[in-house]
Amino acid sequence: MSVKSFLLRRVVFILPLLIGIVFFTFMLVRLGGQDPVEMLAGPTATQAQIDMIRGDLGLDQPLLTQFWIYLGNVAQGDLGRSWISSRPVLTDILQRIPITLELLFLGIGLGALIGIPAGMHAAGRPDGWFDQAARAVSLVGFSIPTYWLGLVLLFVFFYLLGWAPPGVGRIGMMVFPPERITGSYLIDSLIAGDMESARSAAAHLVLPVIAIAIISAAPIIKHTRAIALDVFGGDAVRYARACGLPDRTVRKIVMRNATVPVLTFVGGEITGLIGTASLIEFVFAWGGLGQYGLNAIVSGDFAAVQGYVLFLALFSVVVFLIVDLCVVILEPRNVEAA
């Protein structure tokens, strides 16, 4: 099977998967017990006004009819209108995607930079002091609640030490944000040459990025160590050691053989941590997609919730597709296995 056929099979599989996710989310939101019409109409609305709004929104139709209408609108890029922001959901999501991705990728990137070398080094000397320390750090990282970690970082580095800016927003209150180009204040400030805004944006990024890095590094250390231990005990490494190859060369062999499973795991972490990023966004009032989704769920904003979940599904699918492509490029035999 060629790489092109491999990717085509993946893309063909994606469409029914997305339709299934949309259907499940649609029904879950509709049957959740919240009535957006009553929220829209307000507590003083009469029954006639409520019925009129329900008819205008098409909510008086059977559920399956509502679903097919919604699916047809989604196919045309219409995700509905948020009753909180009074704007199209797609516009809201597109505006917030870069904000969340900036936070997510910086956090996971830092977590991977710490976790992968630490896991590899720990596996190279099992039961040594570094291995035990790495396992302890990994266990602590698994045990810390995300929300609590964000609050502790704010308390220590802002309130006690005064090293960090207030954990509200993405830039200082007295600093003008840069003109929107990519949606990232840091990148847009650097492009515009506005160093004051860039310093402020970078300072506001530090604590939430560290929080996500801590949460992401823990599982990366654990799984990288486990994968590397398997490779260290494999035939390739035993043969290399029997040939008297230096330890540095053996480690390169381990790294090469562990790259694909570690890459696959980190790809899965990216999709899983977008939920974690939502809690960090909430703590730091980040204003990204995660905070948007949480507010929509709490407020019963049907269209926004459905759009948010659909984006998460699309994001996960795209990440896994990229990971699959990288795996196939690094290890072409996986095309045949698929």
C-alpha positions as CSV (number, residue, x, y, z in Angstrom):
1,M,0.0,0.0,0.0
2,S,1.3,3.5,-0.9
3,V,1.4,6.4,1.4
4,K,-1.3,8.1,-0.7
5,S,-3.6,5.1,-0.3
6,F,-2.8,5.0,3.4
7,L,-3.8,8.6,3.9
8,L,-6.9,8.2,1.7
9,R,-8.1,5.4,3.9
10,R,-7.6,7.6,6.9
11,V,-9.6,10.5,5.4
12,V,-12.4,8.2,4.3
13,F,-12.7,6.9,7.8
14,I,-12.8,10.4,9.3
15,L,-16.1,11.5,7.7
16,P,-18.4,8.9,9.3
17,L,-16.5,9.4,12.6
18,L,-17.2,13.1,12.6
19,I,-20.9,12.6,11.7
20,G,-21.1,10.2,14.6
21,I,-19.5,12.7,17.0
22,V,-21.9,15.4,15.8
23,F,-24.9,13.2,16.2
24,F,-23.9,12.1,19.7
25,T,-23.1,15.7,20.8
26,F,-26.3,17.0,19.3
27,M,-28.5,14.5,21.1
28,L,-26.6,14.8,24.4
29,V,-27.0,18.6,24.4
30,R,-30.7,18.4,23.4
31,L,-31.5,15.8,26.0
32,G,-29.3,17.5,28.7
33,G,-32.3,19.1,30.5
34,Q,-31.4,22.8,29.8
35,D,-33.8,24.8,27.7
36,P,-32.0,27.6,25.8
37,V,-35.3,29.2,24.8
38,E,-36.3,29.9,28.4
39,M,-32.8,31.4,28.9
40,L,-33.1,33.5,25.8
41,A,-36.6,34.7,26.6
42,G,-35.9,35.6,30.2
43,P,-37.9,35.0,33.3
44,T,-40.7,37.5,32.4
45,A,-41.5,36.0,29.0
46,T,-45.0,34.8,28.3
47,Q,-45.6,31.3,26.9
48,A,-46.5,32.8,23.5
49,Q,-43.2,34.5,23.3
50,I,-41.4,31.3,24.3
51,D,-43.3,29.4,21.6
52,M,-42.4,32.0,19.0
53,I,-38.7,31.9,19.8
54,R,-38.8,28.1,19.8
55,G,-40.4,28.2,16.3
56,D,-37.9,30.7,15.0
57,L,-35.0,28.5,16.1
58,G,-36.6,25.4,14.7
59,L,-36.6,23.8,18.1
60,D,-40.3,22.8,17.7
61,Q,-39.3,20.2,15.1
62,P,-38.7,16.5,15.9
63,L,-35.1,15.9,17.1
64,L,-34.0,14.0,14.0
65,T,-35.4,16.7,11.7
66,Q,-33.4,19.3,13.8
67,F,-30.3,17.1,13.4
68,W,-30.5,16.8,9.7
69,I,-31.0,20.6,9.4
70,Y,-28.0,21.2,11.6
71,L,-25.9,18.7,9.7
72,G,-26.8,20.4,6.4
73,N,-25.8,23.8,7.9
74,V,-22.5,22.4,9.3
75,A,-21.7,21.1,5.8
76,Q,-22.0,24.6,4.5
77,G,-19.8,26.0,7.3
78,D,-22.7,27.3,9.4
79,L,-22.3,26.2,13.0
80,G,-25.2,28.3,14.3
81,R,-25.2,31.5,16.3
82,S,-24.1,31.8,20.0
83,W,-26.9,33.4,22.0
84,I,-24.2,34.6,24.5
85,S,-22.0,36.5,22.1
86,S,-24.7,37.0,19.5
87,R,-22.2,36.1,16.8
88,P,-21.7,33.1,14.5
89,V,-20.1,30.2,16.4
90,L,-17.6,29.7,13.6
91,T,-16.4,33.3,14.0
92,D,-16.0,32.9,17.7
93,I,-14.1,29.6,17.3
94,L,-11.8,30.9,14.6
95,Q,-10.9,33.9,16.8
96,R,-10.0,31.8,19.8
97,I,-8.2,28.9,18.1
98,P,-4.8,30.6,17.9
99,I,-5.1,31.7,21.5
100,T,-5.5,28.1,22.7
101,L,-3.0,26.6,20.3
102,E,-0.3,29.0,21.4
103,L,-0.8,28.0,25.0
104,L,-1.2,24.3,24.2
105,F,1.8,23.8,21.9
106,L,4.2,25.9,24.1
107,G,3.1,23.9,27.2
108,I,3.4,20.5,25.5
109,G,6.6,21.4,23.7
110,L,8.2,22.3,27.0
111,G,6.8,19.2,28.6
112,A,8.2,17.0,25.8
113,L,11.6,18.8,26.0
114,I,11.7,17.8,29.7
115,G,9.9,14.5,29.6
116,I,11.5,12.7,26.7
117,P,15.2,13.2,27.7
118,A,14.3,12.5,31.3
119,G,12.5,9.2,30.4
120,M,15.4,8.1,28.2
121,H,18.0,8.8,30.8
122,A,16.0,7.1,33.5
123,A,15.6,4.0,31.4
124,G,19.4,3.9,30.7
125,R,20.1,3.5,34.4
126,P,17.1,1.7,35.9
127,D,16.7,1.9,39.7
128,G,19.4,4.6,39.9
129,W,18.9,7.8,41.8
130,F,17.8,9.6,38.6
131,D,15.3,6.9,37.7
132,Q,13.8,7.0,41.1
133,A,13.6,10.8,41.0
134,A,12.0,10.7,37.6
135,R,9.4,8.2,38.7
136,A,8.6,10.3,41.8
137,V,8.2,13.4,39.7
138,S,6.0,11.6,37.2
139,L,3.8,10.3,40.1
140,V,3.5,13.8,41.5
141,G,2.6,15.2,38.1
142,F,-0.1,12.6,37.7
143,S,-1.5,13.3,41.1
144,I,-1.8,17.1,40.9
145,P,-5.2,18.5,39.9
146,T,-4.8,20.9,37.0
147,Y,-7.0,23.6,38.4
148,W,-5.2,23.4,41.8
149,L,-1.8,23.6,40.1
150,G,-2.7,26.8,38.3
151,L,-4.0,28.4,41.5
152,V,-0.8,27.4,43.4
153,L,1.5,28.8,40.7
154,L,-0.5,32.1,40.9
155,F,-0.4,32.2,44.7
156,V,3.4,31.6,44.9
157,F,4.8,33.5,41.9
158,F,2.4,36.4,41.8
159,Y,1.0,36.9,45.4
160,L,4.0,35.7,47.5
161,L,7.1,36.4,45.3
162,G,5.7,39.1,42.9
163,W,7.7,37.6,40.0
164,A,4.8,37.0,37.7
165,P,2.1,39.4,36.4
166,P,-1.5,39.1,37.6
167,G,-3.0,36.0,36.2
168,V,-5.7,37.8,34.3
169,G,-5.6,37.9,30.6
170,R,-2.9,37.6,28.0
171,I,-1.2,41.0,28.2
172,G,-0.8,43.8,30.8
173,M,-3.8,46.1,31.4
174,M,-1.7,49.2,30.6
175,V,-0.2,47.7,27.5
176,F,-1.9,48.1,24.1
177,P,-2.3,44.7,22.4
178,P,-0.8,44.4,18.9
179,E,-2.8,44.4,15.7
180,R,-4.2,41.0,15.1
181,I,-2.2,39.0,12.5
182,T,-2.0,35.4,13.8
183,G,-4.0,35.8,16.9
184,S,-1.0,35.2,19.2
185,Y,-0.1,38.4,21.1
186,L,3.5,37.3,21.4
187,I,4.0,36.5,17.7
188,D,2.0,39.5,16.5
189,S,4.0,41.8,18.8
190,L,7.3,40.4,17.5
191,I,6.1,40.8,13.9
192,A,5.1,44.4,14.6
193,G,8.4,45.1,16.4
194,D,6.5,46.1,19.6
195,M,8.9,44.8,22.2
196,E,6.9,46.2,25.2
197,S,3.8,44.2,24.1
198,A,6.0,41.2,23.4
199,R,7.6,41.3,26.9
200,S,4.2,41.6,28.5
201,A,2.7,38.8,26.4
202,A,5.6,36.5,27.2
203,A,5.4,37.3,30.9
204,H,1.7,36.4,30.9
205,L,2.5,33.1,29.1
206,V,5.0,31.8,31.6
207,L,2.8,30.5,34.4
208,P,0.1,28.8,32.2
209,V,2.7,27.3,30.0
210,I,4.6,25.9,33.0
211,A,1.3,24.5,34.4
212,I,0.6,22.6,31.1
213,A,4.3,21.5,30.9
214,I,4.2,20.0,34.4
215,I,0.9,18.2,33.6
216,S,2.2,16.9,30.2
217,A,5.7,16.0,31.3
218,A,4.5,13.4,33.9
219,P,3.0,10.9,31.4
220,I,5.7,11.6,28.8
221,I,8.4,10.7,31.4
222,K,6.5,7.5,32.4
223,H,5.8,6.2,28.9
224,T,9.2,7.2,27.4
225,R,10.9,5.3,30.2
226,A,8.7,2.3,29.6
227,I,9.3,2.3,25.9
228,A,13.0,2.9,26.2
229,L,13.3,0.0,28.8
230,D,11.7,-2.3,26.2
231,V,14.2,-1.1,23.6
232,F,17.2,-1.5,26.0
233,G,16.2,-5.1,26.5
234,G,15.7,-5.8,22.8
235,D,17.9,-7.8,20.4
236,A,19.3,-4.7,18.7
237,V,20.7,-3.3,21.9
238,R,22.0,-6.7,23.2
239,Y,23.8,-7.2,19.8
240,A,25.3,-3.7,19.9
241,R,26.6,-4.3,23.4
242,A,28.0,-7.7,22.5
243,C,29.9,-6.0,19.6
244,G,31.4,-3.7,22.2
245,L,29.8,-0.5,20.8
246,P,30.2,2.5,23.1
247,D,27.3,3.6,25.4
248,R,26.7,6.7,23.3
249,T,26.1,4.6,20.2
250,V,23.8,2.3,22.1
251,R,21.8,5.2,23.2
252,K,21.4,6.5,19.7
253,I,20.1,3.0,18.7
254,V,17.6,3.2,21.5
255,M,16.5,6.7,20.6
256,R,16.0,5.7,16.9
257,N,13.9,2.6,17.9
258,A,11.9,4.5,20.5
259,T,11.1,7.5,18.3
260,V,8.0,6.1,16.6
261,P,6.2,4.9,19.8
262,V,7.1,8.1,21.7
263,L,5.9,10.3,18.9
264,T,2.6,8.4,18.8
265,F,2.2,8.8,22.5
266,V,3.0,12.5,22.4
267,G,0.4,13.0,19.6
268,G,-2.2,11.4,21.8
269,E,-1.2,13.6,24.7
270,I,-1.8,16.7,22.5
271,T,-5.4,15.8,21.9
272,G,-6.0,14.8,25.5
273,L,-4.4,17.9,27.0
274,I,-6.7,20.3,25.1
275,G,-9.2,19.6,27.9
276,T,-6.6,20.3,30.5
277,A,-5.8,23.5,28.8
278,S,-9.4,24.5,29.2
279,L,-9.0,24.5,33.0
280,I,-5.8,26.4,32.8
281,E,-7.5,29.0,30.6
282,F,-10.3,29.3,33.1
283,V,-7.8,29.9,36.0
284,F,-5.8,32.5,34.1
285,A,-8.8,34.1,32.3
286,W,-7.1,33.4,29.1
287,G,-10.0,33.9,26.8
288,G,-9.3,31.0,24.5
289,L,-11.4,28.2,23.0
290,G,-11.3,26.2,26.2
291,Q,-12.8,29.0,28.3
292,Y,-15.3,29.6,25.5
293,G,-16.4,25.9,25.6
294,L,-16.7,25.9,29.4
295,N,-18.8,29.0,29.4
296,A,-21.0,27.6,26.7
297,I,-21.6,24.4,28.7
298,V,-22.4,26.2,31.9
299,S,-24.8,28.6,30.0
300,G,-26.5,26.0,27.9
301,D,-25.4,27.7,24.7
302,F,-26.4,24.8,22.4
303,A,-24.8,26.0,19.2
304,A,-21.5,27.0,20.9
305,V,-21.2,23.7,22.7
306,Q,-21.8,21.7,19.5
307,G,-19.3,23.8,17.6
308,Y,-16.7,23.5,20.4
309,V,-17.0,19.7,20.5
310,L,-16.9,19.5,16.7
311,F,-13.7,21.5,16.7
312,L,-12.2,19.3,19.4
313,A,-13.0,16.2,17.2
314,L,-11.6,17.8,14.1
315,F,-8.5,18.9,16.0
316,S,-7.9,15.3,17.3
317,V,-8.4,13.8,13.9
318,V,-6.0,16.2,12.3
319,V,-3.3,15.6,15.0
320,F,-3.6,11.8,14.7
321,L,-3.5,12.2,10.9
322,I,-0.2,14.2,11.2
323,V,1.2,11.7,13.7
324,D,0.3,8.8,11.3
325,L,2.0,10.6,8.5
326,C,5.1,11.2,10.5
327,V,5.2,7.5,11.6
328,V,4.8,6.4,8.0
329,I,7.7,8.6,6.9
330,L,9.9,7.5,9.8
331,E,8.9,3.8,9.5
332,P,7.5,3.0,6.0
333,R,6.7,-0.6,7.1
334,N,3.8,0.8,9.1
335,V,2.0,1.5,5.8
336,E,1.8,-2.3,5.2
337,A,0.8,-2.9,8.7
338,A,-2.1,-0.5,8.4
